[in-house]
Amino acid sequence: MEWGMANRLAQLIQPDGHALFLPVDHGYFQGPTRKLEEPGKTVKPLLPYADALFITRGVLRSSIDPAKTKPVILRVSGGSSVVGKDLANEGITTSMEEAIRLNVSAVGISIFVGTDYEKESLLNLAKLVDEGERYGIPVMAVTAVGRELEKRDARYLALASRIAAELGARVVKTYWCENFEKVSQGCPVPVVMAGGPRVDTELEVFEFVYDGMQKGAIGVNLGRNIWQNDFPVAMIKALRAIIHQKATPKEAHEIFSNAKNSKGS
């Protein structure tokens, strides 16, 4: 592996082999998402606990202090919205030259396996990988499912993740699911969890994250489960304990409970 590629991956994946990525890119297709209306304010207290930010160039420039940040994974796909006909109809929106100007550690792109735009999204990934390899910038593929939430099962996610790896993605972001080991074992590059089923309690979040870590994920790329929580700092502290300190769900919940009662949570 080229030095630049290896160095950028080392910025993202910590010495223990794990990673906590904080995505705040939701506005690129959802607009001002709840509790992300002012992304700079949302990110600021969480930044010390994240290993990297997943973010668009517009919000990076407008809302993140370049003197106080973390490694950046730049969202470079888009072109559709929640009010459009099909979320899967995406293209590449940001050039590799722009990624270099912004000094990012990686770029991220969604793929939509099984949709009408499967071919286009996979060719977008392949093109981006070609450019990334040329400049030593890793590509993270996101196995998006759009509105088709029923696709979040092990068979589908294993298929999508493996295809992303086959096309050259250095990291794959996918959903947690039952039998998650079938996803991670079939993907020869690191896998991070984008989320899981809709749950009602923090403990349930800790449980699916812990399960995924035990079954092969290297970490998470969780956004709404953190910054839409009433106590986002407490939440990211607890998740960080699972990812980097091998905390159990019960231990993480204790960390959350203690932290939410302290100032600044």
C-alpha positions in Angstrom: 0.0 0.0 0.0 1.3 3.5 -0.9 2.4 5.6 2.1 -0.2 8.3 1.5 -3.0 5.8 1.4 -1.8 4.0 4.5 -1.3 7.2 6.3 -4.8 8.4 5.6 -6.3 5.1 6.7 -4.3 5.3 9.9 -5.8 8.7 10.6 -9.3 7.1 10.4 -8.8 3.6 11.9 -7.2 4.0 15.3 -4.2 1.9 16.6 -6.6 -0.6 18.3 -8.1 -1.3 14.8 -11.4 0.4 15.7 -13.1 3.7 14.7 -15.9 6.0 15.6 -17.0 8.1 12.7 -19.5 10.9 13.2 -21.7 11.6 10.1 -23.3 15.0 9.8 -23.9 14.8 6.0 -27.7 14.2 6.2 -28.6 17.6 4.9 -27.3 16.8 1.4 -30.6 15.0 0.7 -32.8 15.8 3.8 -32.2 19.5 4.2 -32.1 20.9 7.8 -32.5 17.6 9.7 -33.8 17.8 13.3 -31.0 18.8 15.7 -28.7 19.3 12.7 -30.2 22.7 11.7 -27.0 24.4 12.8 -24.3 21.7 12.2 -21.5 23.7 13.7 -23.2 23.9 17.1 -24.2 20.2 16.9 -20.6 19.0 16.1 -18.6 21.2 18.4 -19.2 19.3 21.8 -19.0 15.9 20.0 -15.8 16.5 18.1 -13.4 15.5 21.0 -14.9 12.0 21.1 -15.1 11.3 17.3 -12.3 9.7 15.3 -13.5 11.4 12.1 -16.3 13.5 10.6 -18.3 12.4 7.6 -19.4 15.7 6.0 -20.1 17.6 2.8 -17.8 20.3 1.5 -20.3 23.0 2.1 -20.9 22.3 5.7 -17.2 21.6 6.3 -16.3 25.1 4.9 -19.1 26.9 6.6 -19.4 25.2 10.0 -16.2 23.5 11.0 -13.2 25.4 12.4 -10.1 24.3 10.4 -7.9 24.8 13.4 -10.0 22.5 15.6 -11.2 19.4 13.7 -10.7 15.7 13.2 -9.9 13.7 10.1 -12.5 14.3 7.4 -14.4 11.8 5.2 -15.9 13.9 2.5 -19.3 13.0 1.1 -18.9 13.2 -2.6 -22.2 11.7 -3.9 -25.6 13.3 -4.3 -28.0 14.8 -6.8 -31.3 13.5 -5.4 -33.5 14.5 -2.3 -36.3 13.2 -0.1 -38.8 15.1 -2.3 -37.5 13.7 -5.6 -38.5 10.6 -7.4 -35.8 8.3 -6.4 -33.0 8.7 -3.7 -30.9 6.1 -5.6 -30.5 8.4 -8.6 -27.2 9.9 -7.4 -24.0 11.0 -9.1 -20.6 12.2 -8.0 -20.9 15.8 -6.9 -17.4 16.7 -5.7 -14.1 16.3 -7.6 -11.0 14.6 -6.2 -9.2 17.9 -6.7 -11.6 19.4 -4.3 -11.0 16.6 -1.8 -7.3 17.3 -2.0 -7.8 21.1 -1.5 -9.8 20.3 1.6 -7.1 18.0 2.9 -9.4 15.1 3.6 -8.5 11.6 4.8 -11.1 9.8 2.7 -14.1 10.3 0.4 -17.5 8.6 0.7 -20.1 7.6 -1.8 -23.4 5.8 -1.7 -24.2 2.7 -3.7 -27.7 1.5 -4.3 -27.6 -2.3 -5.1 -30.8 -3.7 -6.3 -32.4 -0.4 -7.4 -33.0 1.0 -10.9 -29.8 2.9 -10.5 -27.6 0.0 -9.4 -25.3 0.1 -12.4 -24.8 3.9 -12.3 -24.0 4.0 -8.6 -21.6 1.1 -8.9 -19.8 2.6 -11.8 -19.6 5.9 -9.9 -17.9 4.0 -7.1 -15.5 2.4 -9.5 -14.6 5.7 -11.1 -14.1 7.3 -7.7 -11.8 4.4 -6.6 -9.7 4.9 -9.7 -9.2 8.6 -8.9 -8.7 7.9 -5.2 -6.0 5.3 -5.9 -4.3 7.8 -8.2 -4.0 10.4 -5.4 -3.7 8.1 -2.3 -7.2 8.9 -1.0 -9.3 5.9 0.3 -12.9 5.6 -0.7 -15.7 4.6 1.8 -18.7 3.0 0.1 -22.0 3.4 1.8 -24.5 0.6 1.2 -27.6 2.8 1.0 -31.1 1.4 0.7 -33.1 4.6 0.2 -36.7 4.1 1.3 -36.5 0.3 0.9 -35.9 -0.5 4.5 -36.9 -4.1 4.2 -33.5 -4.6 2.4 -31.7 -4.4 5.7 -31.1 -8.1 6.1 -27.8 -10.1 6.2 -28.2 -11.5 2.7 -28.7 -8.2 1.0 -26.1 -6.3 3.1 -23.5 -9.0 2.6 -24.1 -8.8 -1.2 -23.8 -5.0 -1.3 -20.8 -4.9 1.0 -18.9 -7.5 -0.9 -19.6 -5.8 -4.3 -18.3 -2.5 -2.8 -15.1 -4.2 -1.7 -14.7 -6.0 -5.0 -14.9 -2.6 -6.8 -12.1 -1.2 -4.6 -13.6 0.5 -1.6 -11.2 0.6 1.3 -13.9 0.8 3.9 -17.6 -0.2 3.8 -20.3 1.5 5.7 -23.4 -0.7 6.1 -26.2 -1.3 8.5 -26.2 -3.6 11.5 -28.6 -6.5 11.1 -29.4 -9.9 12.6 -26.6 -12.4 11.7 -24.2 -9.5 11.1 -21.2 -11.9 11.0 -22.4 -13.0 7.5 -21.9 -9.4 6.4 -18.5 -8.8 8.0 -17.1 -12.2 7.2 -17.9 -11.8 3.5 -16.4 -8.4 3.2 -12.5 -8.4 2.9 -12.2 -4.7 3.9 -13.1 -3.0 7.2 -16.8 -2.6 7.9 -18.4 0.2 10.0 -22.0 0.2 11.1 -24.3 3.0 9.9 -27.1 2.1 12.3 -29.6 -0.5 13.0 -33.3 -1.0 13.6 -35.4 1.7 15.1 -35.1 1.4 18.8 -36.7 3.1 21.8 -33.9 3.2 24.4 -30.2 3.9 24.5 -29.5 0.4 25.9 -30.9 -1.1 22.6 -28.4 1.1 20.6 -25.6 -0.1 22.8 -26.7 -3.7 22.4 -26.7 -3.6 18.5 -23.4 -1.8 18.4 -21.8 -4.3 20.8 -23.2 -7.2 18.9 -21.8 -5.8 15.6 -18.4 -5.3 17.2 -18.3 -8.8 18.4 -19.3 -10.0 14.9 -16.6 -8.3 12.9 -17.3 -4.5 12.6 -14.4 -2.2 13.3 -16.7 0.5 14.6 -19.6 2.8 13.8 -20.6 5.7 11.6 -23.6 6.8 13.7 -25.2 10.2 13.5 -28.8 10.5 14.5 -28.4 7.9 17.3 -26.0 10.4 18.8 -26.9 14.0 18.0 -30.7 13.5 18.1 -30.4 12.0 21.6 -31.3 14.4 24.4 -27.8 13.9 25.8 -25.5 13.6 22.7 -22.2 14.0 24.6 -23.2 11.2 27.0 -24.2 9.1 24.1 -21.0 9.4 22.2 -19.0 8.8 25.4 -20.8 5.6 26.0 -20.4 4.4 22.4 -16.8 5.3 22.4 -16.4 3.0 25.4 -17.9 0.1 23.5 -15.7 0.7 20.5 -12.4 1.6 22.1 -12.6 0.2 25.6 -14.5 -3.0 25.0 -17.3 -2.0 27.3 -20.4 -4.1 27.5 -23.9 -2.7 26.8 -24.6 -2.6 30.5 -21.3 -0.8 31.2 -21.9 1.7 28.4 -25.4 2.4 29.8 -23.8 3.2 33.1 -21.4 5.6 31.4 -24.3 7.2 29.6 -26.3 7.5 32.8 -23.4 9.1 34.7 -22.4 11.4 31.9 -25.9 12.7 31.2 -26.1 14.0 34.7 -22.8 15.9 34.4 -22.4 19.4 32.9 -21.9 19.6 29.2 -23.8 16.4 28.2 
